[in-house]
């Protein structure tokens, strides 16, 4: 784990509590205990080491993965990653460009498993090997309402980019494309918002 100024903006402090913390409560970070924890984590993980949080989450992550096409460096990807953390996704898969908007994720990606696939075919091959169907999330022609579709417990929710949505190749690779029903005048909702709705739909089906 890093220390000093790259520890989410906190300076390293004297380690007066390190000995008893490491011996009695090894999942806690002595520096956080002493200096305070300002990270974006729930109270149950306050003062925990980053690797301890990841290990604990690994024991209870859900069965869905989140994949995002990143051909144009979509700024919404950070929000999608943050949503994946919030809803307990098994992992996040970035398809296309390796660089993505980490600022929007608010460092929540540190507690996720994030994988990169240079091409869509790489993700398709990985999903097939893992026995996971690809479910596209888009409001294009022929999409099925997500509210009426039985989401499988193990799957990959594949999101396109703000504006163009899923690429034609992604649509062809998906078992089904699901749309979020809307009632207003706007053509679509923001991609980051759509990702949160879709993940919550999975959670309502399998985790609540």
Kinemage of the C-alpha trace (Angstrom):
@kinemage 1
@onewidth
@group {chain A} dominant
@subgroup {mainchain}
@vectorlist {calphas} color= white
{ca unk a 1} P 0.000 0.000 0.000
{ca unk a 2} L 1.263 3.459 -0.808
{ca unk a 3} L 1.889 6.092 1.838
{ca unk a 4} L 2.288 9.837 2.097
{ca unk a 5} L 0.624 12.245 -0.312
{ca unk a 6} L -0.705 9.533 -2.621
{ca unk a 7} L -2.793 7.956 0.149
{ca unk a 8} L -5.911 9.791 -1.046
{ca unk a 9} L -4.522 13.176 -0.078
{ca unk a 10} L -3.358 12.375 3.470
{ca unk a 11} L 0.144 12.925 4.798
{ca unk a 12} L 1.846 10.143 6.692
{ca unk a 13} L 1.681 10.568 10.491
{ca unk a 14} L 3.762 9.085 13.362
{ca unk a 15} L 2.996 5.423 13.885
{ca unk a 16} L 2.356 5.431 17.647
{ca unk a 17} L -0.410 2.848 17.399
{ca unk a 18} L 1.202 0.604 14.808
{ca unk a 19} L 2.426 -2.129 17.156
{ca unk a 20} L -0.846 -2.899 18.916
{ca unk a 21} L -2.920 -2.427 15.774
{ca unk a 22} L -0.853 -4.830 13.673
{ca unk a 23} L -0.822 -7.428 16.455
{ca unk a 24} L -4.450 -7.326 17.616
{ca unk a 25} L -6.359 -5.932 14.633
{ca unk a 26} L -4.322 -6.736 11.521
{ca unk a 27} L -7.105 -5.660 9.148
{ca unk a 28} L -6.783 -2.075 10.367
{ca unk a 29} L -4.331 0.484 8.976
{ca unk a 30} L -2.372 2.046 11.876
{ca unk a 31} L -1.904 5.319 10.009
{ca unk a 32} L -5.632 5.639 9.384
{ca unk a 33} L -6.398 4.805 13.012
{ca unk a 34} L -4.036 7.533 14.160
{ca unk a 35} L -4.687 10.212 11.554
{ca unk a 36} L -8.333 9.581 10.693
{ca unk a 37} L -9.985 7.968 7.691
{ca unk a 38} L -11.456 10.345 5.093
{ca unk a 39} L -11.842 7.750 2.325
{ca unk a 40} L -15.106 7.138 0.511
{ca unk a 41} L -15.922 3.879 2.313
{ca unk a 42} L -18.894 2.756 4.398
{ca unk a 43} L -18.539 2.944 8.181
{ca unk a 44} L -18.029 -0.814 8.425
{ca unk a 45} L -14.741 -0.460 6.532
{ca unk a 46} L -13.525 2.637 8.321
{ca unk a 47} L -9.798 2.362 9.167
{ca unk a 48} L -9.432 -0.942 7.277
{ca unk a 49} L -6.424 -1.582 5.076
{ca unk a 50} L -7.218 -1.399 1.371
{ca unk a 51} L -6.188 -5.006 0.763
{ca unk a 52} L -8.313 -6.143 3.713
{ca unk a 53} L -11.372 -4.419 2.231
{ca unk a 54} L -10.770 -6.074 -1.149
{ca unk a 55} L -10.374 -9.479 0.478
{ca unk a 56} L -13.590 -9.073 2.446
{ca unk a 57} L -15.509 -7.930 -0.644
{ca unk a 58} L -14.126 -10.872 -2.613
{ca unk a 59} L -16.011 -13.170 -0.269
{ca unk a 60} L -19.386 -11.652 -1.098
{ca unk a 61} L -19.304 -10.136 -4.584
{ca unk a 62} L -22.333 -10.753 -6.771
{ca unk a 63} L -22.536 -12.919 -9.875
{ca unk a 64} L -22.734 -10.158 -12.473
{ca unk a 65} L -19.811 -8.501 -14.223
{ca unk a 66} L -19.826 -5.042 -15.797
{ca unk a 67} L -18.219 -4.410 -19.183
{ca unk a 68} L -17.887 -1.039 -20.901
{ca unk a 69} L -16.841 -0.180 -24.428
{ca unk a 70} L -14.198 2.562 -24.320
{ca unk a 71} L -13.451 3.572 -27.885
{ca unk a 72} L -13.752 7.339 -27.344
{ca unk a 73} L -12.602 7.734 -23.723
{ca unk a 74} L -16.150 8.198 -22.418
{ca unk a 75} L -16.188 10.299 -19.240
{ca unk a 76} L -19.141 8.276 -17.939
{ca unk a 77} L -16.979 5.221 -17.378
{ca unk a 78} L -15.867 6.538 -14.006
{ca unk a 79} L -19.487 6.678 -12.879
{ca unk a 80} L -20.115 3.171 -14.201
{ca unk a 81} L -17.152 1.861 -12.225
{ca unk a 82} L -18.346 3.627 -9.096
{ca unk a 83} L -21.777 2.039 -9.576
{ca unk a 84} L -20.149 -1.374 -10.044
{ca unk a 85} L -18.473 -0.937 -6.681
{ca unk a 86} L -21.682 0.214 -5.005
{ca unk a 87} L -23.729 -2.721 -6.267
{ca unk a 88} L -21.087 -5.395 -5.654
{ca unk a 89} L -20.152 -6.398 -9.199
{ca unk a 90} L -17.807 -9.351 -9.517
{ca unk a 91} L -15.468 -7.312 -11.736
{ca unk a 92} L -15.298 -4.522 -14.302
{ca unk a 93} L -14.062 -5.052 -17.859
{ca unk a 94} L -12.856 -2.135 -19.969
{ca unk a 95} L -13.016 -2.878 -23.699
{ca unk a 96} L -10.941 -0.794 -26.094
{ca unk a 97} L -8.718 1.999 -24.845
{ca unk a 98} L -6.860 1.162 -21.655
{ca unk a 99} L -7.077 4.689 -20.283
{ca unk a 100} L -10.417 5.680 -18.807
{ca unk a 101} L -11.828 8.408 -16.576
{ca unk a 102} L -10.588 7.285 -13.167
{ca unk a 103} L -11.403 10.628 -11.578
{ca unk a 104} L -15.113 9.938 -11.967
{ca unk a 105} L -14.720 6.649 -10.124
{ca unk a 106} L -13.701 8.516 -6.951
{ca unk a 107} L -11.013 5.860 -6.240
{ca unk a 108} L -13.691 3.158 -5.882
{ca unk a 109} L -11.815 1.143 -8.519
{ca unk a 110} L -9.197 0.371 -5.860
{ca unk a 111} L -11.661 -2.037 -4.293
{ca unk a 112} L -12.675 -3.711 -7.565
{ca unk a 113} L -11.050 -6.107 -10.000
{ca unk a 114} L -10.684 -4.142 -13.246
{ca unk a 115} L -9.687 -6.032 -16.405
{ca unk a 116} L -8.748 -4.674 -19.827
{ca unk a 117} L -9.688 -6.260 -23.162
{ca unk a 118} L -8.086 -4.574 -26.203
{ca unk a 119} L -10.844 -5.728 -28.568
{ca unk a 120} L -14.473 -6.747 -28.171
{ca unk a 121} L -13.539 -10.225 -29.409
{ca unk a 122} L -11.290 -10.598 -26.371
{ca unk a 123} L -14.190 -9.928 -24.003
{ca unk a 124} L -16.462 -12.268 -25.967
{ca unk a 125} L -13.888 -15.055 -25.727
{ca unk a 126} L -13.362 -14.458 -22.009
{ca unk a 127} L -17.106 -14.499 -21.297
{ca unk a 128} L -17.582 -17.685 -23.309
{ca unk a 129} L -14.786 -19.386 -21.396
{ca unk a 130} L -16.339 -18.300 -18.097
{ca unk a 131} L -19.794 -19.464 -19.166
{ca unk a 132} L -21.271 -15.972 -18.833
{ca unk a 133} L -23.852 -14.592 -21.273
{ca unk a 134} L -23.399 -11.047 -22.524
{ca unk a 135} L -26.425 -8.831 -21.892
{ca unk a 136} L -26.321 -5.511 -23.689
{ca unk a 137} L -27.865 -2.402 -22.136
{ca unk a 138} L -29.086 -0.023 -24.839
{ca unk a 139} L -32.334 1.485 -26.075
{ca unk a 140} L -31.899 0.722 -29.750
{ca unk a 141} L -34.442 -0.891 -32.033
{ca unk a 142} L -35.430 -4.392 -30.962
{ca unk a 143} L -34.282 -4.006 -27.363
{ca unk a 144} L -36.299 -5.878 -24.723
{ca unk a 145} L -37.574 -3.984 -21.632
{ca unk a 146} L -35.227 -4.802 -18.772
{ca unk a 147} L -38.137 -4.697 -16.324
{ca unk a 148} L -39.762 -7.736 -17.926
{ca unk a 149} L -36.638 -9.769 -18.624
{ca unk a 150} L -35.394 -12.466 -16.245
{ca unk a 151} L -31.794 -11.523 -15.609
{ca unk a 152} L -29.548 -14.560 -15.079
{ca unk a 153} L -27.666 -14.697 -11.795
{ca unk a 154} L -24.319 -14.998 -13.584
{ca unk a 155} L -23.866 -12.673 -16.539
{ca unk a 156} L -21.987 -9.742 -18.025
{ca unk a 157} L -23.853 -6.437 -18.345
{ca unk a 158} L -22.317 -4.739 -21.371
{ca unk a 159} L -22.627 -0.967 -21.766
{ca unk a 160} L -21.831 1.214 -24.743
{ca unk a 161} L -20.708 4.801 -24.843
{ca unk a 162} L -22.605 8.001 -24.232
{ca unk a 163} L -24.225 8.997 -27.517
{ca unk a 164} L -23.610 6.106 -29.924
{ca unk a 165} L -24.437 3.396 -27.395
{ca unk a 166} L -23.339 -0.171 -28.068
{ca unk a 167} L -21.331 -0.786 -31.208
{ca unk a 168} L -22.953 -2.997 -33.872
{ca unk a 169} L -20.349 -5.664 -33.084
{ca unk a 170} L -21.334 -5.579 -29.404
{ca unk a 171} L -25.035 -5.860 -30.209
{ca unk a 172} L -24.312 -8.897 -32.387
{ca unk a 173} L -22.308 -10.532 -29.591
{ca unk a 174} L -25.036 -10.116 -26.960
{ca unk a 175} L -27.557 -12.806 -26.074
{ca unk a 176} L -30.112 -10.027 -25.647
{ca unk a 177} L -30.134 -6.219 -25.575
{ca unk a 178} L -32.150 -4.682 -22.754
{ca unk a 179} L -33.646 -1.202 -22.616
{ca unk a 180} L -34.724 0.879 -19.621
{ca unk a 181} L -38.332 1.985 -20.090
{ca unk a 182} L -38.723 5.778 -20.176
{ca unk a 183} L -41.777 8.017 -20.017
{ca unk a 184} L -40.568 11.523 -20.838
{ca unk a 185} L -39.480 13.371 -23.971
{ca unk a 186} L -35.746 12.682 -23.800
{ca unk a 187} L -34.375 10.069 -26.160
{ca unk a 188} L -32.150 8.447 -23.561
{ca unk a 189} L -30.776 8.734 -20.047
{ca unk a 190} L -27.134 9.365 -19.256
{ca unk a 191} L -24.950 6.265 -19.689
{ca unk a 192} L -23.748 6.434 -16.094
{ca unk a 193} L -27.322 6.667 -14.828
{ca unk a 194} L -28.414 3.790 -17.060
{ca unk a 195} L -25.658 1.596 -15.650
{ca unk a 196} L -26.849 2.214 -12.088
{ca unk a 197} L -30.452 1.384 -13.004
{ca unk a 198} L -29.432 -1.848 -14.733
{ca unk a 199} L -27.224 -2.996 -11.864
{ca unk a 200} L -29.936 -2.215 -9.331
{ca unk a 201} L -32.360 -4.253 -11.412
{ca unk a 202} L -29.990 -7.235 -11.065
{ca unk a 203} L -29.684 -6.604 -7.305
{ca unk a 204} L -33.471 -6.476 -6.877
{ca unk a 205} L -33.744 -9.805 -8.698
{ca unk a 206} L -30.980 -11.757 -6.989
{ca unk a 207} L -29.690 -9.987 -3.861
{ca unk a 208} L -32.664 -8.488 -2.016
